[in-house]
Every structure is written in C-alpha cells, then in structure tokens.
Amino acid sequence: VTAILRDPHGNFYVGTKYNGVWTSRDGAKTWTQYGLDGESIVALVGDDTRGLLYAATTHGLFKASTEP
C-alpha cells in the first residue's frame, strides 16, 4: 500500500504499487479493485464536495467519481 484515504462516509481507498486503486465500503472487511490496474499510485486525494477521487500515478493524474 502506497496511499490510503478514508472519505466522510467511511469508505476506504488504497493505492498500491503496480496494482492500482482498491476500495472498501464495509469498514475494510472486503476489498474490490477500483481502477488503474497495473499502475503505481503515488498519492490519493478526495474532493468530497464534488464526489471525486484523484489518484497521482507515475504516469500522471487521474480522477474518478466516488459515487457507488
């Protein structure tokens, strides 16, 4: 794990080295791949007012919706 973020709703997002972003919506009991498979995540930042997640990788900056 290279980055971790918890949003105000209690959802977790983790960035990994070479395995993209993973998320847990049940208090970290189960995890599902969220995206950017194969990418190394450098940092994660959430924008709660817009419902967005930003992921900085070794190849650039990506954004995705945090809405289920």
All heavy atoms as TSV, in Angstrom:
chain	resi	resn	atom	element	x	y	z
A	1	VAL	N	N	0.853	-1.180	0.000
A	1	VAL	CA	C	0.000	0.000	0.000
A	1	VAL	C	C	0.892	1.233	0.000
A	1	VAL	O	O	1.785	1.360	0.831
A	1	VAL	CB	C	-0.935	-0.010	1.225
A	1	VAL	CG1	C	-1.689	1.281	1.333
A	1	VAL	CG2	C	-1.902	-1.179	1.151
A	2	THR	N	N	0.618	2.121	-0.963
A	2	THR	CA	C	1.416	3.341	-1.095
A	2	THR	C	C	0.647	4.593	-0.697
A	2	THR	O	O	1.243	5.643	-0.496
A	2	THR	CB	C	1.902	3.502	-2.541
A	2	THR	OG1	O	0.756	3.502	-3.405
A	2	THR	CG2	C	2.837	2.357	-2.935
A	3	ALA	N	N	-0.676	4.509	-0.599
A	3	ALA	CA	C	-1.504	5.653	-0.207
A	3	ALA	C	C	-2.817	5.126	0.351
A	3	ALA	O	O	-3.298	4.068	-0.071
A	3	ALA	CB	C	-1.765	6.558	-1.402
A	4	ILE	N	N	-3.391	5.858	1.302
A	4	ILE	CA	C	-4.671	5.461	1.877
A	4	ILE	C	C	-5.514	6.705	2.119
A	4	ILE	O	O	-4.997	7.756	2.474
A	4	ILE	CB	C	-4.481	4.637	3.170
A	4	ILE	CG1	C	-5.810	4.046	3.619
A	4	ILE	CG2	C	-3.814	5.462	4.246
A	4	ILE	CD1	C	-5.670	2.972	4.678
A	5	LEU	N	N	-6.827	6.555	1.887
A	5	LEU	CA	C	-7.756	7.667	2.055
A	5	LEU	C	C	-9.062	7.114	2.619
A	5	LEU	O	O	-9.536	6.063	2.180
A	5	LEU	CB	C	-8.023	8.333	0.703
A	5	LEU	CG	C	-9.085	9.422	0.671
A	5	LEU	CD1	C	-8.566	10.687	1.353
A	5	LEU	CD2	C	-9.471	9.732	-0.760
A	6	ARG	N	N	-9.628	7.820	3.583
A	6	ARG	CA	C	-10.954	7.472	4.116
A	6	ARG	C	C	-11.850	8.672	3.887
A	6	ARG	O	O	-11.547	9.780	4.312
A	6	ARG	CB	C	-10.871	7.143	5.599
A	6	ARG	CG	C	-12.211	6.710	6.169
A	6	ARG	CD	C	-12.055	6.240	7.598
A	6	ARG	NE	N	-13.323	5.744	8.079
A	6	ARG	CZ	C	-13.971	6.251	9.120
A	6	ARG	NH1	N	-13.462	7.263	9.789
A	6	ARG	NH2	N	-15.117	5.737	9.491
A	7	ASP	N	N	-12.981	8.459	3.218
A	7	ASP	CA	C	-13.889	9.580	2.944
A	7	ASP	C	C	-14.850	9.778	4.122
A	7	ASP	O	O	-14.898	8.965	5.043
A	7	ASP	CB	C	-14.609	9.399	1.597
A	7	ASP	CG	C	-15.665	8.314	1.581
A	7	ASP	OD1	O	-16.091	7.842	2.647
A	7	ASP	OD2	O	-16.089	7.939	0.468
A	8	PRO	N	N	-15.633	10.862	4.120
A	8	PRO	CA	C	-16.532	11.142	5.235
A	8	PRO	C	C	-17.623	10.093	5.439
A	8	PRO	O	O	-18.238	10.041	6.499
A	8	PRO	CB	C	-17.169	12.484	4.870
A	8	PRO	CG	C	-16.308	13.091	3.854
A	8	PRO	CD	C	-15.620	11.957	3.149
A	9	HIS	N	N	-17.862	9.261	4.456
A	9	HIS	CA	C	-18.880	8.214	4.546
A	9	HIS	C	C	-18.319	6.912	5.117
A	9	HIS	O	O	-19.037	5.924	5.235
A	9	HIS	CB	C	-19.502	7.952	3.180
A	9	HIS	CG	C	-19.997	9.196	2.522
A	9	HIS	ND1	N	-21.103	9.890	2.963
A	9	HIS	CD2	C	-19.511	9.894	1.470
A	9	HIS	CE1	C	-21.281	10.962	2.204
A	9	HIS	NE2	N	-20.329	10.975	1.290
A	10	GLY	N	N	-17.033	6.894	5.424
A	10	GLY	CA	C	-16.393	5.706	5.977
A	10	GLY	C	C	-15.827	4.757	4.946
A	10	GLY	O	O	-15.362	3.672	5.299
A	11	ASN	N	N	-15.849	5.126	3.666
A	11	ASN	CA	C	-15.278	4.292	2.609
A	11	ASN	C	C	-13.765	4.474	2.582
A	11	ASN	O	O	-13.263	5.583	2.759
A	11	ASN	CB	C	-15.861	4.672	1.249
A	11	ASN	CG	C	-17.356	4.524	1.212
A	11	ASN	OD1	O	-17.901	3.538	1.688
A	11	ASN	ND2	N	-18.034	5.504	0.656
A	12	PHE	N	N	-13.058	3.379	2.347
A	12	PHE	CA	C	-11.605	3.420	2.250
A	12	PHE	C	C	-11.170	3.273	0.798
A	12	PHE	O	O	-11.773	2.510	0.040
A	12	PHE	CB	C	-10.975	2.276	3.054
A	12	PHE	CG	C	-11.041	2.461	4.534
A	12	PHE	CD1	C	-12.082	1.915	5.264
A	12	PHE	CD2	C	-10.062	3.177	5.202
A	12	PHE	CE1	C	-12.148	2.066	6.631
A	12	PHE	CE2	C	-10.117	3.338	6.574
A	12	PHE	CZ	C	-11.168	2.788	7.295
A	13	TYR	N	N	-10.088	3.949	0.457
A	13	TYR	CA	C	-9.435	3.813	-0.844
A	13	TYR	C	C	-7.954	3.632	-0.568
A	13	TYR	O	O	-7.373	4.376	0.228
A	13	TYR	CB	C	-9.642	5.061	-1.703
A	13	TYR	CG	C	-11.091	5.365	-1.956
A	13	TYR	CD1	C	-11.822	6.152	-1.065
A	13	TYR	CD2	C	-11.747	4.858	-3.070
A	13	TYR	CE1	C	-13.166	6.421	-1.282
A	13	TYR	CE2	C	-13.086	5.118	-3.293
A	13	TYR	CZ	C	-13.783	5.906	-2.391
A	13	TYR	OH	O	-15.109	6.168	-2.598
A	14	VAL	N	N	-7.346	2.626	-1.185
A	14	VAL	CA	C	-5.906	2.446	-1.039
A	14	VAL	C	C	-5.265	2.392	-2.418
A	14	VAL	O	O	-5.801	1.807	-3.357
A	14	VAL	CB	C	-5.530	1.184	-0.227
A	14	VAL	CG1	C	-6.004	1.300	1.205
A	14	VAL	CG2	C	-6.027	-0.076	-0.866
A	15	GLY	N	N	-4.117	3.029	-2.509
A	15	GLY	CA	C	-3.300	2.961	-3.708
A	15	GLY	C	C	-2.208	1.932	-3.477
A	15	GLY	O	O	-1.718	1.779	-2.350
A	16	THR	N	N	-1.845	1.233	-4.511
A	16	THR	CA	C	-0.841	0.180	-4.392
A	16	THR	C	C	0.272	0.384	-5.406
A	16	THR	O	O	0.150	1.182	-6.341
A	16	THR	CB	C	-1.473	-1.206	-4.640
A	16	THR	OG1	O	-1.955	-1.251	-5.981
A	16	THR	CG2	C	-2.593	-1.481	-3.658
A	17	LYS	N	N	1.327	-0.337	-5.225
A	17	LYS	CA	C	2.418	-0.321	-6.193
A	17	LYS	C	C	2.138	-1.396	-7.231
A	17	LYS	O	O	2.034	-2.579	-6.881
A	17	LYS	CB	C	3.747	-0.580	-5.496
A	17	LYS	CG	C	4.928	-0.396	-6.406
A	17	LYS	CD	C	6.217	-0.396	-5.617
A	17	LYS	CE	C	7.356	-0.049	-6.555
A	17	LYS	NZ	N	8.589	0.157	-5.839
A	18	TYR	N	N	1.939	-1.000	-8.465
A	18	TYR	CA	C	1.686	-1.883	-9.617
A	18	TYR	C	C	0.306	-2.536	-9.642
A	18	TYR	O	O	0.055	-3.386	-10.482
A	18	TYR	CB	C	2.748	-2.976	-9.750
A	18	TYR	CG	C	4.161	-2.488	-9.765
A	18	TYR	CD1	C	5.082	-2.942	-8.828
A	18	TYR	CD2	C	4.580	-1.560	-10.700
A	18	TYR	CE1	C	6.383	-2.489	-8.826
A	18	TYR	CE2	C	5.882	-1.091	-10.710
A	18	TYR	CZ	C	6.790	-1.556	-9.770
A	18	TYR	OH	O	8.068	-1.105	-9.767
A	19	ASN	N	N	-0.601	-2.176	-8.717
A	19	ASN	CA	C	-1.897	-2.850	-8.707
A	19	ASN	C	C	-3.063	-1.863	-8.566
A	19	ASN	O	O	-4.146	-2.255	-8.139
A	19	ASN	CB	C	-1.929	-3.897	-7.592
A	19	ASN	CG	C	-2.868	-5.040	-7.897
A	19	ASN	OD1	O	-3.369	-5.162	-9.006
A	19	ASN	ND2	N	-3.131	-5.857	-6.905
A	20	GLY	N	N	-2.840	-0.596	-8.890
A	20	GLY	CA	C	-3.918	0.377	-8.947
A	20	GLY	C	C	-4.540	0.742	-7.617
A	20	GLY	O	O	-3.910	0.693	-6.570
A	21	VAL	N	N	-5.838	1.093	-7.682
A	21	VAL	CA	C	-6.593	1.542	-6.513
A	21	VAL	C	C	-7.623	0.485	-6.138
A	21	VAL	O	O	-8.276	-0.097	-6.998
A	21	VAL	CB	C	-7.313	2.885	-6.813
A	21	VAL	CG1	C	-8.145	3.340	-5.626
A	21	VAL	CG2	C	-6.314	3.970	-7.215
A	22	TRP	N	N	-7.773	0.275	-4.834
A	22	TRP	CA	C	-8.754	-0.655	-4.288
A	22	TRP	C	C	-9.659	0.104	-3.332
A	22	TRP	O	O	-9.244	1.098	-2.734
A	22	TRP	CB	C	-8.060	-1.796	-3.550
A	22	TRP	CG	C	-7.333	-2.707	-4.489
A	22	TRP	CD1	C	-6.170	-2.455	-5.156
A	22	TRP	CD2	C	-7.737	-4.001	-4.892
A	22	TRP	NE1	N	-5.826	-3.518	-5.943
A	22	TRP	CE2	C	-6.773	-4.493	-5.796
A	22	TRP	CE3	C	-8.813	-4.807	-4.571
A	22	TRP	CZ2	C	-6.848	-5.738	-6.383
A	22	TRP	CZ3	C	-8.898	-6.060	-5.154
A	22	TRP	CH2	C	-7.919	-6.522	-6.050
A	23	THR	N	N	-10.897	-0.355	-3.169
A	23	THR	CA	C	-11.836	0.321	-2.277
A	23	THR	C	C	-12.563	-0.680	-1.393
A	23	THR	O	O	-12.749	-1.839	-1.758
A	23	THR	CB	C	-12.861	1.149	-3.077
A	23	THR	OG1	O	-13.663	1.903	-2.167
A	23	THR	CG2	C	-13.757	0.302	-3.928
A	24	SER	N	N	-12.953	-0.186	-0.214
A	24	SER	CA	C	-13.772	-0.958	0.714
A	24	SER	C	C	-14.896	-0.061	1.194
A	24	SER	O	O	-14.661	1.052	1.656
A	24	SER	CB	C	-12.958	-1.445	1.912
A	24	SER	OG	O	-13.817	-2.080	2.837
A	25	ARG	N	N	-16.117	-0.538	1.085
A	25	ARG	CA	C	-17.285	0.213	1.537
A	25	ARG	C	C	-17.930	-0.421	2.765
A	25	ARG	O	O	-19.030	-0.059	3.152
A	25	ARG	CB	C	-18.297	0.333	0.400
A	25	ARG	CG	C	-17.739	1.103	-0.792
A	25	ARG	CD	C	-18.790	1.345	-1.847
A	25	ARG	NE	N	-18.239	1.960	-3.026
A	25	ARG	CZ	C	-18.038	3.262	-3.186
A	25	ARG	NH1	N	-18.319	4.095	-2.226
A	25	ARG	NH2	N	-17.551	3.734	-4.312
A	26	ASP	N	N	-17.212	-1.379	3.389
A	26	ASP	CA	C	-17.766	-2.061	4.559
A	26	ASP	C	C	-16.783	-2.074	5.731
A	26	ASP	O	O	-16.650	-3.068	6.438
A	26	ASP	CB	C	-18.208	-3.478	4.201
A	26	ASP	CG	C	-17.068	-4.352	3.711
A	26	ASP	OD1	O	-15.901	-3.897	3.704
A	26	ASP	OD2	O	-17.348	-5.505	3.326
A	27	GLY	N	N	-16.082	-0.971	5.923
A	27	GLY	CA	C	-15.166	-0.880	7.058
A	27	GLY	C	C	-13.897	-1.690	6.902
A	27	GLY	O	O	-13.326	-2.136	7.887
A	28	ALA	N	N	-13.458	-1.894	5.685
A	28	ALA	CA	C	-12.221	-2.612	5.353
A	28	ALA	C	C	-12.329	-4.127	5.553
A	28	ALA	O	O	-11.327	-4.818	5.672
A	28	ALA	CB	C	-11.023	-2.050	6.123
A	29	LYS	N	N	-13.562	-4.648	5.546
A	29	LYS	CA	C	-13.741	-6.100	5.647
A	29	LYS	C	C	-13.493	-6.781	4.311
A	29	LYS	O	O	-12.900	-7.851	4.250
A	29	LYS	CB	C	-15.142	-6.430	6.150
A	29	LYS	CG	C	-15.369	-6.005	7.582
A	29	LYS	CD	C	-16.783	-6.269	8.011
A	29	LYS	CE	C	-17.006	-5.689	9.389
A	29	LYS	NZ	N	-18.393	-5.460	9.693
A	30	THR	N	N	-13.999	-6.180	3.224
A	30	THR	CA	C	-13.772	-6.714	1.880
A	30	THR	C	C	-13.280	-5.594	0.976
A	30	THR	O	O	-13.580	-4.421	1.195
A	30	THR	CB	C	-15.058	-7.313	1.273
A	30	THR	OG1	O	-16.058	-6.301	1.194
A	30	THR	CG2	C	-15.571	-8.479	2.118
A	31	TRP	N	N	-12.534	-5.973	-0.044
A	31	TRP	CA	C	-11.931	-5.003	-0.965
A	31	TRP	C	C	-12.245	-5.379	-2.407
A	31	TRP	O	O	-12.276	-6.559	-2.748
A	31	TRP	CB	C	-10.413	-4.978	-0.771
A	31	TRP	CG	C	-10.032	-4.435	0.561
A	31	TRP	CD1	C	-9.882	-5.139	1.716
A	31	TRP	CD2	C	-9.787	-3.078	0.880
A	31	TRP	NE1	N	-9.559	-4.295	2.739
A	31	TRP	CE2	C	-9.483	-3.016	2.251
A	31	TRP	CE3	C	-9.792	-1.889	0.145
A	31	TRP	CZ2	C	-9.188	-1.825	2.898
A	31	TRP	CZ3	C	-9.491	-0.701	0.792
A	31	TRP	CH2	C	-9.189	-0.676	2.152
A	32	THR	N	N	-12.451	-4.363	-3.246
A	32	THR	CA	C	-12.627	-4.581	-4.678
A	32	THR	C	C	-11.724	-3.613	-5.427
A	32	THR	O	O	-11.469	-2.499	-4.967
A	32	THR	CB	C	-14.083	-4.358	-5.131
A	32	THR	OG1	O	-14.505	-3.063	-4.732
A	32	THR	CG2	C	-15.014	-5.403	-4.550
A	33	GLN	N	N	-11.273	-4.067	-6.582
A	33	GLN	CA	C	-10.417	-3.197	-7.385
A	33	GLN	C	C	-11.241	-2.042	-7.922
A	33	GLN	O	O	-12.338	-2.237	-8.447
A	33	GLN	CB	C	-9.761	-3.966	-8.511
A	33	GLN	CG	C	-8.691	-3.136	-9.180
A	33	GLN	CD	C	-7.710	-3.976	-9.958
A	33	GLN	OE1	O	-8.049	-5.060	-10.418
A	33	GLN	NE2	N	-6.505	-3.474	-10.108
A	34	TYR	N	N	-10.721	-0.847	-7.775
A	34	TYR	CA	C	-11.429	0.368	-8.153
A	34	TYR	C	C	-10.994	0.877	-9.523
A	34	TYR	O	O	-11.767	1.495	-10.222
A	34	TYR	CB	C	-11.180	1.429	-7.081
A	34	TYR	CG	C	-12.069	2.627	-7.166
A	34	TYR	CD1	C	-13.419	2.532	-6.871
A	34	TYR	CD2	C	-11.564	3.863	-7.537
A	34	TYR	CE1	C	-14.243	3.639	-6.929
A	34	TYR	CE2	C	-12.384	4.968	-7.593
A	34	TYR	CZ	C	-13.713	4.855	-7.292
A	34	TYR	OH	O	-14.522	5.950	-7.354
A	35	GLY	N	N	-9.760	0.615	-9.881
A	35	GLY	CA	C	-9.292	1.044	-11.196
A	35	GLY	C	C	-7.789	1.222	-11.248
A	35	GLY	O	O	-7.076	1.040	-10.264
A	36	LEU	N	N	-7.314	1.603	-12.424
A	36	LEU	CA	C	-5.896	1.846	-12.710
A	36	LEU	C	C	-5.036	0.609	-12.493
A	36	LEU	O	O	-3.907	0.686	-12.015
A	36	LEU	CB	C	-5.369	3.027	-11.884
A	36	LEU	CG	C	-6.018	4.376	-12.192
A	36	LEU	CD1	C	-5.556	5.423	-11.201
A	36	LEU	CD2	C	-5.744	4.813	-13.613
A	37	ASP	N	N	-5.571	-0.550	-12.858
A	37	ASP	CA	C	-4.835	-1.808	-12.739
A	37	ASP	C	C	-3.490	-1.688	-13.435
A	37	ASP	O	O	-3.396	-1.192	-14.557
A	37	ASP	CB	C	-5.660	-2.950	-13.343
A	37	ASP	CG	C	-5.018	-4.291	-13.128
A	37	ASP	OD1	O	-4.367	-4.465	-12.087
A	37	ASP	OD2	O	-5.170	-5.170	-13.993
A	38	GLY	N	N	-2.452	-2.128	-12.773
A	38	GLY	CA	C	-1.110	-2.086	-13.343
A	38	GLY	C	C	-0.358	-0.802	-13.060
A	38	GLY	O	O	0.828	-0.705	-13.352
A	39	GLU	N	N	-1.037	0.192	-12.490
A	39	GLU	CA	C	-0.394	1.482	-12.189
A	39	GLU	C	C	0.107	1.521	-10.756
A	39	GLU	O	O	-0.464	0.904	-9.862
A	39	GLU	CB	C	-1.386	2.638	-12.378
A	39	GLU	CG	C	-1.765	2.893	-13.808
A	39	GLU	CD	C	-0.653	3.524	-14.616
A	39	GLU	OE1	O	0.244	4.190	-14.049
A	39	GLU	OE2	O	-0.672	3.349	-15.842
A	40	SER	N	N	1.170	2.274	-10.533
A	40	SER	CA	C	1.660	2.542	-9.192
A	40	SER	C	C	1.085	3.872	-8.734
A	40	SER	O	O	1.253	4.891	-9.398
A	40	SER	CB	C	3.180	2.611	-9.176
A	40	SER	OG	O	3.718	1.331	-9.390
A	41	ILE	N	N	0.418	3.856	-7.590
A	41	ILE	CA	C	-0.227	5.045	-7.058
A	41	ILE	C	C	0.733	5.748	-6.104
A	41	ILE	O	O	1.261	5.137	-5.173
A	41	ILE	CB	C	-1.537	4.689	-6.325
A	41	ILE	CG1	C	-2.431	3.825	-7.222
A	41	ILE	CG2	C	-2.241	5.937	-5.836
A	41	ILE	CD1	C	-2.816	4.438	-8.540
A	42	VAL	N	N	0.911	7.049	-6.332
A	42	VAL	CA	C	1.809	7.852	-5.509
A	42	VAL	C	C	1.029	8.543	-4.397
A	42	VAL	O	O	1.500	8.637	-3.264
A	42	VAL	CB	C	2.550	8.891	-6.378
A	42	VAL	CG1	C	3.437	9.768	-5.536
A	42	VAL	CG2	C	3.341	8.198	-7.477
A	43	ALA	N	N	-0.184	9.035	-4.702
A	43	ALA	CA	C	-0.996	9.748	-3.712
A	43	ALA	C	C	-2.464	9.665	-4.096
A	43	ALA	O	O	-2.808	9.531	-5.272
A	43	ALA	CB	C	-0.568	11.203	-3.628
A	44	LEU	N	N	-3.334	9.754	-3.084
A	44	LEU	CA	C	-4.782	9.806	-3.278
A	44	LEU	C	C	-5.322	11.046	-2.570
A	44	LEU	O	O	-4.927	11.323	-1.440
A	44	LEU	CB	C	-5.466	8.575	-2.680
A	44	LEU	CG	C	-5.173	7.233	-3.321
A	44	LEU	CD1	C	-5.761	6.117	-2.479
A	44	LEU	CD2	C	-5.708	7.182	-4.737
A	45	VAL	N	N	-6.220	11.761	-3.239
A	45	VAL	CA	C	-6.864	12.943	-2.653
A	45	VAL	C	C	-8.343	12.883	-2.986
A	45	VAL	O	O	-8.724	12.611	-4.124
A	45	VAL	CB	C	-6.258	14.251	-3.209
A	45	VAL	CG1	C	-7.005	15.458	-2.677
A	45	VAL	CG2	C	-4.779	14.342	-2.887
A	46	GLY	N	N	-9.191	13.137	-1.994
A	46	GLY	CA	C	-10.628	13.139	-2.213
A	46	GLY	C	C	-11.183	14.548	-2.228
A	46	GLY	O	O	-10.723	15.417	-1.485
A	47	ASP	N	N	-12.142	14.805	-3.093
A	47	ASP	CA	C	-12.892	16.059	-3.141
A	47	ASP	C	C	-14.335	15.714	-2.789
A	47	ASP	O	O	-15.124	15.333	-3.647
A	47	ASP	CB	C	-12.796	16.682	-4.531
A	47	ASP	CG	C	-13.527	18.002	-4.656
A	47	ASP	OD1	O	-14.326	18.342	-3.749
A	47	ASP	OD2	O	-13.309	18.707	-5.661
A	48	ASP	N	N	-14.650	15.840	-1.509
A	48	ASP	CA	C	-15.953	15.405	-1.011
A	48	ASP	C	C	-17.106	16.248	-1.542
A	48	ASP	O	O	-18.210	15.744	-1.719
A	48	ASP	CB	C	-15.966	15.424	0.511
A	48	ASP	CG	C	-14.896	14.515	1.080
A	48	ASP	OD1	O	-14.618	13.472	0.462
A	48	ASP	OD2	O	-14.327	14.862	2.127
A	49	THR	N	N	-16.870	17.532	-1.814
A	49	THR	CA	C	-17.956	18.386	-2.306
A	49	THR	C	C	-18.376	18.009	-3.716
A	49	THR	O	O	-19.530	18.190	-4.085
A	49	THR	CB	C	-17.554	19.872	-2.268
A	49	THR	OG1	O	-16.389	20.071	-3.062
A	49	THR	CG2	C	-17.285	20.324	-0.844
A	50	ARG	N	N	-17.466	17.470	-4.503
A	50	ARG	CA	C	-17.770	17.069	-5.880
A	50	ARG	C	C	-17.893	15.561	-6.046
A	50	ARG	O	O	-18.210	15.076	-7.124
A	50	ARG	CB	C	-16.697	17.603	-6.819
A	50	ARG	CG	C	-16.707	19.112	-6.925
A	50	ARG	CD	C	-15.717	19.574	-7.976
A	50	ARG	NE	N	-15.781	20.999	-8.147
A	50	ARG	CZ	C	-14.975	21.881	-7.547
A	50	ARG	NH1	N	-14.047	21.457	-6.727
A	50	ARG	NH2	N	-15.104	23.169	-7.765
A	51	GLY	N	N	-17.587	14.806	-4.992
A	51	GLY	CA	C	-17.651	13.345	-5.079
A	51	GLY	C	C	-16.607	12.771	-6.010
A	51	GLY	O	O	-16.893	11.869	-6.794
A	52	LEU	N	N	-15.372	13.282	-5.916
A	52	LEU	CA	C	-14.302	12.838	-6.803
A	52	LEU	C	C	-13.114	12.306	-6.025
A	52	LEU	O	O	-12.839	12.734	-4.900
A	52	LEU	CB	C	-13.831	13.996	-7.689
A	52	LEU	CG	C	-14.838	14.540	-8.684
A	52	LEU	CD1	C	-14.297	15.791	-9.352
A	52	LEU	CD2	C	-15.186	13.489	-9.724
A	53	LEU	N	N	-12.411	11.386	-6.643
A	53	LEU	CA	C	-11.165	10.845	-6.128
A	53	LEU	C	C	-10.089	11.134	-7.164
A	53	LEU	O	O	-10.273	10.852	-8.351
A	53	LEU	CB	C	-11.285	9.332	-5.914
A	53	LEU	CG	C	-10.005	8.607	-5.532
A	53	LEU	CD1	C	-9.618	8.940	-4.093
A	53	LEU	CD2	C	-10.174	7.105	-5.695
A	54	TYR	N	N	-8.986	11.706	-6.713
A	54	TYR	CA	C	-7.841	11.957	-7.583
A	54	TYR	C	C	-6.720	10.999	-7.204
A	54	TYR	O	O	-6.433	10.816	-6.021
A	54	TYR	CB	C	-7.345	13.393	-7.432
A	54	TYR	CG	C	-8.331	14.412	-7.918
A	54	TYR	CD1	C	-9.270	14.964	-7.054
A	54	TYR	CD2	C	-8.346	14.820	-9.244
A	54	TYR	CE1	C	-10.197	15.897	-7.497
A	54	TYR	CE2	C	-9.264	15.748	-9.696
A	54	TYR	CZ	C	-10.182	16.279	-8.818
A	54	TYR	OH	O	-11.093	17.206	-9.265
A	55	ALA	N	N	-6.117	10.382	-8.205
A	55	ALA	CA	C	-5.010	9.459	-7.979
A	55	ALA	C	C	-3.807	9.937	-8.787
A	55	ALA	O	O	-3.885	10.060	-10.009
A	55	ALA	CB	C	-5.385	8.048	-8.405
A	56	ALA	N	N	-2.728	10.207	-8.080
A	56	ALA	CA	C	-1.471	10.563	-8.747
A	56	ALA	C	C	-0.695	9.277	-8.968
A	56	ALA	O	O	-0.524	8.473	-8.048
A	56	ALA	CB	C	-0.673	11.527	-7.890
A	57	THR	N	N	-0.262	9.077	-10.208
A	57	THR	CA	C	0.500	7.878	-10.558
A	57	THR	C	C	1.837	8.299	-11.148
A	57	THR	O	O	2.099	9.484	-11.322
A	57	THR	CB	C	-0.244	7.019	-11.597
A	57	THR	OG1	O	-0.166	7.656	-12.877
A	57	THR	CG2	C	-1.695	6.786	-11.206
A	58	THR	N	N	2.631	7.320	-11.474
A	58	THR	CA	C	3.907	7.607	-12.121
A	58	THR	C	C	3.710	8.049	-13.573
A	58	THR	O	O	4.644	8.501	-14.214
A	58	THR	CB	C	4.828	6.367	-12.068
A	58	THR	OG1	O	4.134	5.256	-12.623
A	58	THR	CG2	C	5.227	6.058	-10.633
A	59	HIS	N	N	2.465	7.939	-14.085
A	59	HIS	CA	C	2.157	8.335	-15.462
A	59	HIS	C	C	1.236	9.541	-15.560
A	59	HIS	O	O	0.813	9.908	-16.652
A	59	HIS	CB	C	1.525	7.162	-16.218
A	59	HIS	CG	C	2.469	6.044	-16.454
A	59	HIS	ND1	N	2.386	4.850	-15.763
A	59	HIS	CD2	C	3.551	5.931	-17.242
A	59	HIS	CE1	C	3.354	4.054	-16.146
A	59	HIS	NE2	N	4.081	4.688	-17.040
A	60	GLY	N	N	0.857	10.138	-14.432
A	60	GLY	CA	C	0.001	11.313	-14.484
A	60	GLY	C	C	-1.058	11.310	-13.390
A	60	GLY	O	O	-1.044	10.487	-12.486
A	61	LEU	N	N	-1.987	12.238	-13.515
A	61	LEU	CA	C	-3.067	12.410	-12.538
A	61	LEU	C	C	-4.380	11.945	-13.144
A	61	LEU	O	O	-4.714	12.306	-14.279
A	61	LEU	CB	C	-3.158	13.879	-12.138
A	61	LEU	CG	C	-4.195	14.247	-11.081
A	61	LEU	CD1	C	-3.830	13.611	-9.754
A	61	LEU	CD2	C	-4.260	15.755	-10.944
A	62	PHE	N	N	-5.132	11.160	-12.396
A	62	PHE	CA	C	-6.411	10.630	-12.858
A	62	PHE	C	C	-7.495	10.992	-11.860
A	62	PHE	O	O	-7.219	11.145	-10.677
A	62	PHE	CB	C	-6.334	9.103	-12.998
A	62	PHE	CG	C	-5.341	8.643	-14.020
A	62	PHE	CD1	C	-4.005	8.455	-13.678
A	62	PHE	CD2	C	-5.733	8.420	-15.324
A	62	PHE	CE1	C	-3.083	8.056	-14.623
A	62	PHE	CE2	C	-4.818	8.011	-16.268
A	62	PHE	CZ	C	-3.489	7.833	-15.915
A	63	LYS	N	N	-8.726	11.133	-12.344
A	63	LYS	CA	C	-9.844	11.387	-11.424
A	63	LYS	C	C	-10.982	10.439	-11.746
A	63	LYS	O	O	-11.167	10.005	-12.881
A	63	LYS	CB	C	-10.319	12.837	-11.496
A	63	LYS	CG	C	-11.079	13.204	-12.734
A	63	LYS	CD	C	-11.595	14.644	-12.649
A	63	LYS	CE	C	-12.340	14.992	-13.918
A	63	LYS	NZ	N	-12.900	16.331	-13.863
A	64	ALA	N	N	-11.758	10.123	-10.690
A	64	ALA	CA	C	-12.890	9.222	-10.824
A	64	ALA	C	C	-13.959	9.624	-9.819
A	64	ALA	O	O	-13.659	10.235	-8.800
A	64	ALA	CB	C	-12.458	7.777	-10.577
A	65	SER	N	N	-15.179	9.262	-10.101
A	65	SER	CA	C	-16.291	9.520	-9.190
A	65	SER	C	C	-16.232	8.563	-8.007
A	65	SER	O	O	-15.913	7.391	-8.165
A	65	SER	CB	C	-17.619	9.353	-9.930
A	65	SER	OG	O	-18.686	9.446	-9.020
A	66	THR	N	N	-16.571	9.056	-6.825
A	66	THR	CA	C	-16.634	8.203	-5.647
A	66	THR	C	C	-18.063	7.726	-5.382
A	66	THR	O	O	-18.304	7.018	-4.414
A	66	THR	CB	C	-16.125	8.936	-4.397
A	66	THR	OG1	O	-16.900	10.121	-4.200
A	66	THR	CG2	C	-14.660	9.270	-4.515
A	67	GLU	N	N	-18.985	8.084	-6.253
A	67	GLU	CA	C	-20.373	7.643	-6.102
A	67	GLU	C	C	-20.463	6.163	-6.413
A	67	GLU	O	O	-19.861	5.688	-7.374
A	67	GLU	CB	C	-21.291	8.428	-7.037
A	67	GLU	CG	C	-21.278	9.927	-6.785
A	67	GLU	CD	C	-21.710	10.315	-5.390
A	67	GLU	OE1	O	-22.694	9.745	-4.894
A	67	GLU	OE2	O	-21.061	11.171	-4.786
A	68	PRO	N	N	-21.228	5.389	-5.614
A	68	PRO	CA	C	-21.328	3.936	-5.854
A	68	PRO	C	C	-21.992	3.575	-7.164
A	68	PRO	O	O	-22.668	4.280	-7.777
A	68	PRO	CB	C	-22.148	3.428	-4.678
A	68	PRO	CG	C	-22.602	4.586	-3.914
A	68	PRO	CD	C	-21.992	5.814	-4.488
